[in-house]
Every structure is written in structure tokens, then in C-alpha cells.
Amino acid sequence: MAKPLEILQQYWKHDAFRTPQEAIITAVLEGNDAFALMPTGGGKSICFQVPAMMQEGLCLVISPLVALMKDQVHHLQNRGIKAIALTGGIYQDEIINLLDNCEFGNYKFLYLSPERLQNDWILERIKNLPINLIAIDEAHCVSQWGHDFRPAYLKISKLKEFFPKVSFLALTASATKRVQEDLILQLQLNNPKIFTKSFARENLAYMVFEVEDKGFLMEQILRKNPQSSIVYVTNRRACTDTVSQLETMGFTATYYHGGLSPKDKENHMQLWMNEKVQVMVATNAFGMGIDKANVKTIIHLHLPQNLENYYQEAGRAGRNGEKAFAMMLVNPSDVIHAESQFLSVLPDKVFLNLVFIKLCNFFQIAYGEGIDEQFSFNMNQFCLKYNLPTLKVYNAMQFLDRQGIISLSQEFSEKILLQFIIPSKEVIRYMSLNSNDEEIILTILRTYPGIYDTQIAFNLQLIAKKANSDEKKVLSLLQKLKEKDIVAYFAKSNDALITFNEVREDERTINRVSKYLTAQNELKTQQLQSVLQYVKEKDTCKNKLLLRYFGETIEEDCGICSYCVTKTKTKTKQNTTALSDKIIGLLTIQELNSRDIQKSIKFPKDDVIFALQDLLENNLVLLQPNNLYSLKK
């Protein structure tokens, strides 16, 4: 069997593991359960990908982050490793095919969300797969005290019954001591090997600046540090507004948020990754899977929702080991804004029930129906129709998504409605004259037999796959058929896709999850208070404060955060004042040169020179032509 380092070199082209990657890999290869707490950028995926490649069979990876799953599958496939992700929007027939591939196609990785485990037939299929390792990513979601708790994660422990001899590896980048203990209990990890890497980042300076004009300070920071930077904001409008502001200042900038199309996301990201622009302005939708080592500065223009998110976002700076900065710019109104944005928009049970019922009505889902139905969704249209506050609705839907009641894909989507508007014999005639289009058209007709009678919701990805084609070719053909008046073709952009995972039961559905809502609201309130305390505390090293939040205690101040820098400047100023007083006392008696002054008062040479310069600038002393200092008369 190949050794871990050989696998790392062969597929990932790295010459060595980071601490504690190799120890974690050894633990799971020896058949142990393990828990790994590794800060963002620590290389968690390597810890399950390498041992999975060393063994026969398939690694099951459970993750709540669709974007991260897709990113990891893409990277694995680029390395010639067979991997599949069961993400939202995949129809049952396609899932069956994908699981068949896992069982018989020599695949090495199967990624899925915890909600998929709630489908009994999927669980039955997984039981028959040759699983060699089960990795639980973002494992803090298992704990009710984690910042993104999902009850569906509690189902993972059932896999212990089916795979008693398979190692379970739980990984997270942000978990307090309380969360760590709870998730180990909930996952039923058997005497796990525990690996925790310090949250300390010696090269990262955490800075908090209280300012009235954030734009002015942001400009100063980015001019002083002209390398790649990220500016985090809390909403989409702030993204575009901040980019405009930066461009007016003369900076190159682009933006990234959840409402962009996949193509725009990729284009904007590549501009920044390839150094075409200096600044990426983004919401917290940006960052997962981003591997850019030379980010010099992270600026938070608005207060983050919790310190877990802040630590991960700040941690995207300085991964090359060079000194980097994580700066939070705050003013007095930010506290009011934060409480308004994060707390006043938290839905209670009554509001959650209202949103769920309106959502079902919006899509005309009858009581007792709706399971597995999927719809395109525009948040603004929905809120406008029912006169509901957008942010509060968004939080309610996020909660419903985390509970597995709905699946909310926030990726940009395009709803396509299609209908053939000429007789079938004319379509056949067209195909006989245009053989290059025949395969796609036949696939559409076989998939949607009622397409002559009514407009159908058209699944672009499915047709492209069935026709052994690609999405661009299918779209190009649809446009051509529309121009020839063969089809009626409508494309409408949407913010999201919604899948209903349960039948509609109104209050019964909400009553079942309301206890989690109460607990989450309380937790979010506590977390925001921790952010405010971090900002307001002026007498403690910022690095110490962050580490304390995550359960680490250190004795030494970091020396580079905003508190430490201010303390050093204050101390230097105090020392300079004391030294200046002594110099003035000496010069009262006689004129002296700098060497004699230093010998008399026994201060370091640099300190004496600095104090003399300060006295000269303030017109308190004179430097004579003979290089002797005297008091100014």
C-alpha cells in the first residue's frame, strides 16, 4: 500500500504535510474515530482525501455547503480522481444513476448534504456502498451550540449502525469547547483521537479602528498596502456601492455576492485571483474554497454576525506566512445597525409559520402535498406580494433550509419555459433537414411528451446530459428554434431554487422545529454580544480576546494588534517625555553633544537621538555649529 506522503505527492504535488495532517491520517488508517479542529486554511480536506485514496472503496463526505462540495469535486476530478456530489436540483432518476456509479464505477468520493440522509431510499443505497471512511465537514453544525446547527446532522450517528468498523472523522474550523464536546457526543464518536490546532496566527494583525469616515481610512489602508485585499460588507447593494467608491478613489475593484450568476461569479473571481484588480468587495458568500496565499488585507466595513465567521473571513489574509492585516472599521452607529440587522430580523415561531404557509400558497401547494416539488423563486416578488420584510423572510427561509423542511439553492438560476408551437410532423420534417439538431430535439420530445400541449419547465442540465451535449449547444438550439417560430421559449432569471422536502402540514411542521428556532435566536444574540465585546474592549490584546473566545489562553500579547500597537506608541511617548525632561535638565547646566548626553543619562543611543529630534522640532533646544546642544532662550 502506498504511503500517505506518496499519495500527497502524486495527486496534490505537495512535498510535506502540515501539522497535524499526517497524525490525523494515521489515526483514521488505524481504524480510529477522530475529531479535528483546524482553523481556516489549515488543509482539512487533505485529512480525509489522502486516506480514502489509500484504501479500497469509497469515502462518504457529509457537508452542508453546496458551493464547497462542488469546488472539492471539481478539484478532485481535475486531479484524475473520480468524485460525485449529490447536490440540490438533481432529480431522482439522476440520483439513482449517480449512486449506481458509486457502487459499480470505482468512484472514490461521494459528497452529500446531511438532509439527503433523511431519505430512506438513499440511506438504503448508501448501506450497500463500499464505504472506507466517513468524513463530516463543518461538524459544528451537529451541535445545538454551533452557529449553523442543522438537525439533519443528528441523523449521521445512524450510519454507525451500518458501518461499525468504518472510521468517522469530524472536521471543523470553528468550534468552542462546548461545541466540541457536544458534537462528539451527538455523532457518537467512539473514543476519538482529538486533534486541535491553535487558532493563533502569529503573522496576522487584528485591528479595530473607531472612525467617523470609514471610506477615508479604507483608502489610506489600501494605498499603504497595495497588494490583494478583500473588503467584507453585509449586503449586495453595499458590494456595488463600495466598488463604485473605490473606483472613484482610483483603485481597481470587483464584487462577489450570492445573487451573481455562476458565470459572473467565476469572471469576477478570476479578475481578482489573476491580479487584474486589487480589491474584492464581497458578502460572506465569498471565501469558501478560495486558495489565494498573498492576500495582504481584510477589511470589515460592517460588524460581523459572530466571531466564528469573523475569524474565518479574517483568516483568508496572510496564508503565505507574511505579515497581514485584519481590520474592522467601526463607528458608534454600527452597534445600532448590527442589532437591527441581526437581531430585530430574527423570526419567531408565529412569523416562521406565516412565511411557511404563504410560501405554500405562493406555489399553490395543497395541504398534505408538495414533497419533492421544485420551484424557481424570486425573494423580492414573494415579499412584495405578501408585504413581508425581506431580511426577516430571508432568515426564516434559511432556518427552514437548515431544518431540511425546504432546500434553498441561493445560486443564480434561470427558469426556462418551453413549448413546441408547430405540429409534430413539421418538427419531424425540420429534423430530417437539420440532422445536427436531431439528437437534442429527440431528447426533449422523449423527456417531455406533453410539450406540444402546454409550456413545460425545462431542465437544461438534464437535457444536455441525456443528449450527450453541453448546455451552451442546447441553449443555442432553443434560440434558433424560437427565431424560426418552432418553439415558444421564455427564460426568466431567479434568485433561487426551492425544493419542498416534506408534505405541507402548516403548524404541525413548524411546531416540530420551533424549539430549535428559540435556541438559535438565543445563541445568535449571545454571539453578537461577543462581537460587541470584542470591539468595545480597549484594554486587552485583540489576539488574546479571539483566542479566549475559542477556549485558548495565552500569556503574551501579540505585539501587532491595534491594542498592542497603541500601547507601544503610548509607552514610547511616555519614555520620550521622561528622557526629554532629563536632557533639558542637563542642558540647563551646560551645552553638550549627543554622545555626552547619552553617557550622562545612560539611555540607548536611538532613544536619545529620537528625543533630541523631538526637542528640536518643538523648538525647545538648538543645535550649535559646533554640534553642541543648548536650550533655546
ABEGO torsion letter per residue (X at the ends): XBBAAAAAAAAAGBABBBOAAAAAAAAAAAGBBBBBBBBBGAGAAAAAAAAAAABBEBBBBBBABAAAAAAAAAAAAAAGBBBBBBBBGBBAAAAAAAAAAAAAAGBABBBBBAAAAABAAAAAAAAABBBABBBBBGAAAABAABAABBAAAAAAAAAAAABAABBBBBBBABBBAAAAAAAAAAAGBBGBBBBBBBABBAABBBBBBBBABAAAAAAAAAAABABBBBBBBABAAAAAAAAAAAAAAGBBBBBBBAABBAAAAAAAAAAAAAGABABBBBBAABGBGBBBAABABBBBABBBABAAAAAAAAAABGAAGBBBBBBBBBBAAAAAAAAAAAAAABBBAAAAAAAAAAAAAAAGBBBGBGBGBBBBBBAAAAAAAAGBBAAAAAAAAAAAAAAGABBBBABBBBBBBBBBABBAAAAAAAAAABAAAAAAAAAAAAABAAAAABBBBBBAAAAAAAAGBBAAAAAAAAAAAAAAGABBBBBBBBABBBBBABBBAEAAAAAAAAAAAAAAAAAAAAAAAAAAAAAABAABBAAAAAAAAAGBBBABBAGABAAAAAAAAAAAAAAAAAAAAAAAAAAAABBBBAAAAAAAAGBBAAAAAAAAAAAAAAGABBBBAAGBBBBBX
